[in-house]
């Protein structure tokens, strides 16, 4: 069960509305780096969490619910940035031309602010946000990761917050309105906390001892000669660049990194003739007769 407070988690103020920035904010709502993604990711991880303790389920639910508040903030910001957006074709033309706009008594508006706005903000939502990215592509949940493996999900969450914080920083740098910079500064800070939060869970689960994921699989059943070897694929056989990723003890403490040139261990694949009912060419199918 969830409760709603009509007040925003953090103030959202826009002094100078910008339809183009409203479009850019859509990426933070419905883009693959956006808040809908992490909100649903954390919810489904929580709803499927198993184990002797419920603390990780509860932790995920708290954070997932916070993310709803972030979507609410961004949707509000989109609407506020569309306050003075053109509502008709004639108005769009007027605002696209500083000369016409001046004649009509309006202030000059940079042409890109009108031409860059999403038309769906006018045609589909009445100058409001919607669950899609900055190109108007609806969010489809294809980047919601909830594997049922707690450690694996935490690494996915770190990546989600890292890309989300990168997006928020880019939006902060693109923003001209001080209110928008203030709001994004708050969201960036929350992304910082969430990155640390998921890393702390990984540490609590044993850090490197949580690797490899899943750690419940008996490693003696894998081809251990390939478990910690870095395979170079340079055409001339030159060695790969040396680094922590191919030198010294493995991070899980169960092996030693080595490096070697990759080489084919399998055969050239040869498929059999096409089936008569497969829709292939006669020459492909007749090969079966030759084999017989």
N, C-alpha and C positions, 0 to 999 in steps of 0.2 A: 504494500500500500504506500502511496506517496501523497505528500501534502504540498500545497501551493501557497506561496506568499506573493502577492501582486507587486511587491517592491523588487527592483532589480538587485542582483548581487553586487553590482558596482555601477556608479553613475554613468550614463551615456548621454553626452551632450554634443551637439553639432552646431557650430556658429555659422559656418558657410557650407550649405548643402552642395553636394557634388555627385551628380548621377553616375559619373564614371567610377568614382570611388565606391559607390553603392554596388556597382557591378563587380568590382574587385573584391569587396567584402563577401560576395556570394561564394567565393572559393573557400573562405574560412567557415562557411556554413555547410555547403554541400560538395566541396571538393574532396579528393582522396586524402588531403591533409587536414580536412575540416573537423568541426565539432560534432556533426552528426555521426561521423565515422567512429570517433573515440567514444562517444556516448553509447552507441549501440554495442561497440566492442566490449566495453566494460560491463554493460548490462548482461550480455549473453555469456561472458566469462563467469560472471557472478551466478547467474541462474543455473549454470551447469557445473559449478564448483563442487567437488567432492573431497572428502577427507575427514579426519577425526576432529578437526576444529573448524568453526565457522568464521573465524576472524578474517580470513582472506576474502570470503564471500561478502562479509559485511563491509570490509574496506573498499572493495570494488563497487558495491552498491552506493556507498557514500560519494565516491568520486564520479560515478556514472550520473548520479542525480545532480551533482554540481555542474556537469557538462550540459545538462538541460538548461541551466541558468546561463551558460555561455552562449548557447544557441539563441536564447531569448534576448540577450544583450546585443548580439550581432544582428538579429532580425530587426530589433528596434533601431540600431544604427543605420541599417539599410533604408528603413522607412524614413528616418529623419533626413538622410542624404538625398531622398527623392522628393522632399517637400516642394521644391521649386522646379521639378522636372517638367518638361513640356508634355501636355496631355493631348495635343492634337497635332496633325501634320503641319498646319499653319503655324502653330506655336513653335514647333521644332525648327521650321525654316527661319522664323524670326530670331530664335535664340542661337541659331547657327551662324547668323550674320550680325556682326557687331553694328553695322550700319543700319540695318533694318530695325534691330533691337533698340538702337538709340532713337530712331524716328518714332518708334512706338512708345517711347518713354521708359523703357526698361534699362537696367544696367547692362554693361557688356559682359558676356559670358564666353569663355574660351570655347572655340568650335568643338574641340575634342570632348568636352564635357557632355555635349549633347549627342554627338555622333557615336561616342563610345558606350552609351547606356544600353542596357538590355531592353529590347522592345517588349519582352514578356513582362517586365516590371509595369508597363502600361497596359498591355493587352490581356494579360492573364491574372494579375494580382491587384490592379488598381493602385500601383505605386507602393508595393510592399514586397518583403522578402519571400522566397519560396525555396523548397529543398532541392537545389541544383547548384552547379558550379558556376564559375564566372562566364562560361560560354552558354549557359542555359541547359546543360546536359543534366538530367535528373540523377540524383544520388541513387545508386542501385545496390548498395551493400556488398559489392564485390571485394572490398578491402576491409571487411569486418572479420577479424581473426579471433576465433574462440575455439581452441583445440581440445580443451579438457585437460591439458597438461599445464599445470600452474607455472612452472619455470619457463616453458616455451612461450606461454602467453605474456609473461612479464617482459621477455625480450622483445616480443612484438609490440608491447605497450611502450617500451623505451623508444623504439623506432617511430611509432606513431606520434609520440610527443616531440621527438626530435624534428621530424618533418613539419609538424604543426607549429613548433616554435620558430622554425626557419621561415615559414609562411608569414607568421605574425610579425616577425622582424622586417620582412620585405614590405608588408603593409604599413608598418610603422614608418619605414623610410619613405614610402610613397605618399603618406598622409601629409596634408597641409593644414588641416584643421587641428587646433590644439586639443579640442575635446576628443577627437578620434585618437590622437597620439596618447592621451591620458588613458583611455579605455584599453588601447592595445598594450600599453605599458603594464597594465594590470594582468591582461591575458598572458603576456610573455612571462610575467612572474609566476603565474599559476603553472605554466608549462615547465618552468624550471623546477618547481616543487614536484610535479608529477613525474618528471624524469628521475629525480632523486628518490621518489617514493617507490617506483617500480624496481630500481636498482637496489634499494634497501631490502625489498622482499627477496630478491635473488640472493643477496648476502645472507638473509635470515634462513634461506633454504639450503645454505651451505656454500654459496658463491661458486667457485670452480668445482666443488664437489657435486654440484647439480648437473655438471657436464659429464659425458655427452647426454643430451636430451633425447629420449627419456633415459634416465639413469637406472631404470628398472630392468633394462634389457641386458642380458648376459653378454658381455663383449667378446667372450670366447667364441660366440656363434657368428661373429662378423669376420670378414677377411682382415685380420689384424695387421697383416703386412702392408695394408693400404690405409690404416687408420690415422697415421700421423706423418705421411709422406706428402710433400708438396710436389705437384707434377707440373713441370715446365712444358710449354707447348710451342716454343720458338722453332720456326721452320729450319733454321740452320743448326739447331741443337745447342745453342749457346745457353749457359746456365741462367736460371732466373735470378732476379735481384735478391740479395741476401737481406733478411730482416727477421724480426721476432717471430714472424709467422712460419719460418722454415728452419729455425736454428734454436737449439737448446731444448729444455724440457717442455712438454705440452702443458697447456694451462690447467688441465685437469690432474696433472701429476701422474698420469698413467702411461705415458709414453715419451718418446723423444722425437722432436721434429727432424726430418731429413728432407732432402730435395734431390730430384732426379728428372731426367728428360722423360716425358710421357712416350709410351710406345704401344702400338696396338697388340692386344692379347687375344683378340677374337679373329674370326675368319671373315672373308667378304660375304655378306649376306646374299643368298640366292633364293629367291622365292619360286614357288612352283608355278605351273601354268594357270591361267585364269579359268575360272569355272565357266561352263557353257551358258549359265544363266546370269552371269555377272555384268553383261553389257559391254564386255571388252571386244577388241578387234578379233577377227577370225584367226589372224596370225598368232595372236596371243593364246587363243584357245587350242589351236591345232597342235601346239607344242605338246599337248597332253597325248595326242595320237602318236606323235613321234616317240614319246617315252614308252608308250605301250608297245 
